[in-house]
Amino acid sequence: MLSRRMTTSPAPPRIVPATLRDIPTIIQLAEGTWEPTYRFILSREQMEYMYRVIYTPAALKRQMAEQQHLFLLAYVDGQPAGYASFGPQPPTAPTEAAPTEYKLHKIYVLPTQQGQGLGLHLIEAVEDAARRAGAHTLDLNVNRYNPAISFYERRGFVRQREENVPIGPYFMNDYVMRKTL
């Protein structure tokens, strides 16, 4: 009798909304992704400054509680492997009832998990949540030297303009990209 070898594909990641209790997990993931993402783009001083501004427990709490950033955590085999944050843009017209423009603020995947589709799962989860909230577009900023630009373009994002974003004494030299949902 011939035995047939069963092949199984890896289980899809589990993507869940984060709460304030998940801030330590977000920080743990940021510690594993921030430096590898920016070491060839930014100076060490700028990386360290920006990390201190964005990833303290108080800063993350403010992003979640006051700035309406929604965080998603991705788990692979029960372990945290990536995260994304997104939220509504301020209304463009005073009479606009609900924001129709959303922004992807962050998306990071641990280097050991990259290339396996986790970023795709995260961005699809963000797009789906933004659509359910009534969004018609999803914007993001990406550093003009970040290789992830091609990932976003493959997902349907289009460069809208260049923007230099001040962060303390530094600037992020970004593209603003947009996708119609």
Protein Blocks (a to p, Z undefined) as FASTA:
>chain_A
ZZddddddddddddddddfklmmmmmmmmmmmmmmmmmmmbcfklmmmmmmmmmgmklmm
mmmmmnopacddddeehiafbdcdddddddfbfklmbacbdcdfbdcddfklgonlmmmm
mmmmmmmmmmmnopabdcddddfkbmklmmmmmnopacfbdcdddehjbccddddddddZ
Z
